[in-house]
Amino acid sequence: MKQLRPAVLAGIFVIAGVLSWAGARLWNAYGTLPGVPLAAPIVLAVIAVVLFATALSMRARLKAQRERRPGAKGVEPLMAARAVVFGQASALVAALVAGMYGGVGVFLLTESLDVPARRDQAWYAGGCVLAGAAVIAAALFLEHVLKLPEDDDPTKSPATA
């Protein structure tokens, strides 16, 4: 499994932001722009908390396993792999969603802050961007915690085909 690259996540964020900003301008020109739901930043924040708690739990279990504490419960490889996949998927989706709401938020900030409902939606969009960044940070932390050590043994020869 390959590690997530922050540059890829940043690229997804920027592309989604630009496309959603352009889409928000177009949608607003032809009708009413749909609102930013209050639940969006809340759901992203909950996902960030779950990822961070998982990372802390796994780190503590791995540390106890390394120190060979009696009764230490280790981390099953399949559970670790599932946690990493969940973290990577969450980070990719969070980059996309944060970029989407970031673009809408930029549109709302530049076009219509005089309307109180739009001002609230701009706050919700900003919350989505912050919560999305928290999901990405928690996912990268989880990936760092569960990263396998490099195999730098020079005595091993490469496998021959």
C-alpha positions as CSV (number, residue, x, y, z in Angstrom):
1,M,0.0,0.0,0.0
2,K,1.4,3.4,-0.9
3,Q,1.4,6.4,1.4
4,L,-0.7,9.4,0.8
5,R,1.1,12.4,-0.6
6,P,0.1,15.7,0.8
7,A,0.6,17.3,-2.6
8,V,-2.0,15.0,-4.1
9,L,-4.5,16.0,-1.4
10,A,-3.7,19.6,-1.9
11,G,-4.2,19.2,-5.7
12,I,-7.6,17.6,-5.1
13,F,-8.5,20.4,-2.7
14,V,-7.5,23.2,-5.2
15,I,-9.1,21.6,-8.3
16,A,-12.4,20.9,-6.4
17,G,-12.3,24.4,-5.0
18,V,-11.9,26.1,-8.4
19,L,-14.6,23.9,-10.0
20,S,-17.1,24.5,-7.2
21,W,-16.4,28.2,-7.2
22,A,-17.1,28.3,-10.9
23,G,-20.1,26.1,-10.5
24,A,-21.5,28.3,-7.7
25,R,-21.1,31.4,-9.9
26,L,-22.9,29.7,-12.7
27,W,-25.6,28.2,-10.5
28,N,-26.2,31.6,-8.8
29,A,-26.5,33.3,-12.2
30,Y,-29.3,30.9,-13.3
31,G,-31.1,30.3,-10.1
32,T,-30.7,30.1,-6.4
33,L,-27.5,28.5,-5.0
34,P,-28.2,25.6,-2.7
35,G,-27.3,26.1,1.0
36,V,-24.3,24.7,2.8
37,P,-25.7,22.2,5.4
38,L,-24.8,22.7,9.1
39,A,-24.3,18.9,9.3
40,A,-21.3,19.0,6.9
41,P,-18.7,20.3,9.2
42,I,-20.1,18.3,12.1
43,V,-19.8,15.0,10.2
44,L,-16.2,15.8,9.1
45,A,-15.3,16.7,12.7
46,V,-16.7,13.4,13.9
47,I,-14.6,11.5,11.3
48,A,-11.5,13.4,12.4
49,V,-12.1,12.5,16.0
50,V,-12.6,8.9,15.1
51,L,-9.4,8.8,13.1
52,F,-7.4,10.5,15.8
53,A,-8.7,8.3,18.5
54,T,-7.9,5.2,16.4
55,A,-4.4,6.5,15.8
56,L,-3.8,7.1,19.5
57,S,-5.2,3.7,20.4
58,M,-3.1,1.9,17.8
59,R,0.0,3.8,18.9
60,A,-0.5,2.9,22.5
61,R,-1.1,-0.8,21.6
62,L,2.0,-0.9,19.4
63,K,4.1,0.8,22.1
64,A,2.9,-1.8,24.7
65,Q,3.7,-4.6,22.2
66,R,7.2,-3.2,21.5
67,E,7.9,-3.0,25.2
68,R,6.6,-6.5,25.7
69,R,4.3,-5.5,28.6
70,P,2.5,-8.5,30.1
71,G,-1.0,-8.7,28.9
72,A,-0.4,-6.2,26.1
73,K,-2.9,-6.6,23.3
74,G,-1.1,-6.3,19.9
75,V,-2.4,-4.9,16.7
76,E,-3.7,-7.5,14.2
77,P,-2.2,-6.8,10.7
78,L,-5.7,-7.0,9.0
79,M,-7.1,-4.5,11.5
80,A,-4.1,-2.2,10.9
81,A,-4.6,-2.4,7.1
82,R,-8.3,-1.7,7.4
83,A,-7.5,1.4,9.6
84,V,-5.0,2.7,7.1
85,V,-7.4,2.2,4.2
86,F,-10.2,4.0,6.1
87,G,-7.8,6.8,6.9
88,Q,-6.7,7.1,3.3
89,A,-10.2,7.0,1.9
90,S,-11.3,9.6,4.5
91,A,-8.4,11.9,3.6
92,L,-9.2,11.8,-0.1
93,V,-12.9,12.4,0.4
94,A,-12.2,15.2,3.0
95,A,-9.9,16.9,0.5
96,L,-12.6,16.8,-2.1
97,V,-15.4,17.9,0.2
98,A,-13.3,20.6,1.8
99,G,-12.3,21.9,-1.6
100,M,-15.9,21.9,-2.8
101,Y,-17.2,23.8,0.3
102,G,-14.1,26.0,0.2
103,G,-14.9,27.1,-3.4
104,V,-18.6,27.8,-2.4
105,G,-17.3,29.7,0.7
106,V,-15.0,31.9,-1.4
107,F,-18.0,32.6,-3.7
108,L,-20.2,33.5,-0.8
109,L,-17.5,35.8,0.7
110,T,-16.9,37.7,-2.5
111,E,-20.5,38.0,-3.7
112,S,-23.2,38.1,-1.0
113,L,-22.1,38.7,2.6
114,D,-24.9,41.3,3.0
115,V,-27.5,38.6,3.3
116,P,-27.5,37.0,6.8
117,A,-28.4,33.5,5.5
118,R,-25.5,33.6,3.1
119,R,-23.2,34.9,5.8
120,D,-24.1,31.8,7.9
121,Q,-23.5,29.5,5.0
122,A,-20.0,31.1,4.5
123,W,-19.3,30.3,8.2
124,Y,-20.5,26.7,7.6
125,A,-18.3,26.4,4.5
126,G,-15.3,27.7,6.5
127,G,-16.0,25.1,9.1
128,C,-16.1,22.4,6.5
129,V,-12.6,23.5,5.3
130,L,-11.2,23.4,8.8
131,A,-12.9,20.0,9.6
132,G,-11.6,18.6,6.3
133,A,-8.1,19.7,7.2
134,A,-8.5,18.0,10.6
135,V,-9.6,14.8,8.8
136,I,-6.5,14.9,6.6
137,A,-4.2,15.6,9.5
138,A,-5.7,12.7,11.5
139,A,-5.5,10.4,8.6
140,L,-1.8,11.2,7.9
141,F,-1.1,10.8,11.7
142,L,-2.8,7.4,11.6
143,E,-0.8,6.4,8.5
144,H,2.4,7.5,10.3
145,V,1.6,5.5,13.4
146,L,0.9,2.3,11.4
147,K,3.8,2.6,9.0
148,L,5.9,-0.5,8.8
149,P,9.7,0.0,9.5
150,E,11.9,0.0,6.4
151,D,13.8,-3.2,5.8
152,D,17.5,-2.0,5.5
153,D,19.2,-5.3,6.1
154,P,22.2,-5.4,3.7
155,T,22.8,-9.1,4.2
156,K,19.6,-10.0,2.3
157,S,20.0,-10.5,-1.4
158,P,17.2,-9.5,-3.7
159,A,14.9,-12.3,-4.8
160,T,15.8,-13.9,-8.1
161,A,13.1,-14.8,-10.6
